[in-house]
Amino acid sequence: LSSYATIMKGSEHGHVVIAGDPDGSMIMHALKGEQGKKQMPPAGKLPDDEIQKVADWIKAGAKE
């Protein structure tokens, strides 16, 4: 996930981000280590406030 375009394009596993839907976005499950998703980032879980910023961005439409 090196760019906005890459994130929005998705992966072979589906949509990484679904604008307006943090609960349906794969990236949120990875950041939280949920639903069998590999924990991201690999170095360890982000602080909850950082995860919330990503959720808020997605909920607001995930604009570039």
C-alpha positions as CSV (number, residue, x, y, z in Angstrom):
1,L,0.0,0.0,0.0
2,S,2.4,2.6,-1.3
3,S,0.0,5.2,-2.7
4,Y,-3.6,6.4,-2.5
5,A,-4.3,4.9,-5.9
6,T,-3.0,1.5,-4.8
7,I,-5.1,1.6,-1.7
8,M,-8.3,2.5,-3.5
9,K,-7.6,-0.1,-6.3
10,G,-7.7,-2.9,-3.8
11,S,-5.9,-6.2,-3.8
12,E,-6.4,-9.7,-5.1
13,H,-8.3,-10.3,-1.8
14,G,-10.8,-7.5,-2.4
15,H,-11.3,-3.9,-1.4
16,V,-8.8,-2.5,1.0
17,V,-10.8,0.6,1.7
18,I,-14.6,1.0,1.1
19,A,-15.2,4.8,1.2
20,G,-17.8,5.6,3.9
21,D,-17.6,2.1,5.4
22,P,-14.8,1.6,7.9
23,D,-16.4,-1.6,9.2
24,G,-16.4,-3.1,5.7
25,S,-12.8,-2.0,4.9
26,M,-10.2,-4.7,5.0
27,I,-7.6,-2.2,6.3
28,M,-9.5,-1.6,9.5
29,H,-9.6,-5.3,10.3
30,A,-5.9,-5.6,9.6
31,L,-5.1,-2.5,11.8
32,K,-7.2,-4.1,14.6
33,G,-5.9,-7.6,14.0
34,E,-9.5,-8.9,13.5
35,Q,-11.3,-11.5,11.4
36,G,-8.1,-13.5,10.9
37,K,-6.4,-10.6,9.1
38,K,-2.6,-10.3,9.5
39,Q,-1.8,-7.6,12.0
40,M,-0.7,-4.4,10.3
41,P,1.7,-2.8,10.6
42,P,3.9,-5.8,11.2
43,A,6.0,-4.0,13.8
44,G,3.0,-3.9,16.1
45,K,-0.5,-2.5,16.7
46,L,-0.9,1.3,16.2
47,P,-2.3,3.3,19.1
48,D,-6.1,3.4,19.2
49,D,-6.2,7.1,18.4
50,E,-4.3,6.5,15.1
51,I,-6.6,3.6,14.2
52,Q,-9.5,5.9,14.9
53,K,-8.1,8.6,12.5
54,V,-8.0,6.0,9.7
55,A,-11.6,5.0,10.5
56,D,-12.7,8.6,10.5
57,W,-11.0,9.2,7.2
58,I,-12.8,6.2,5.7
59,K,-16.1,7.2,7.1
60,A,-15.7,10.7,5.7
61,G,-15.3,9.3,2.2
62,A,-11.6,8.4,2.1
63,K,-10.7,11.4,0.0
64,E,-7.1,11.8,-1.3
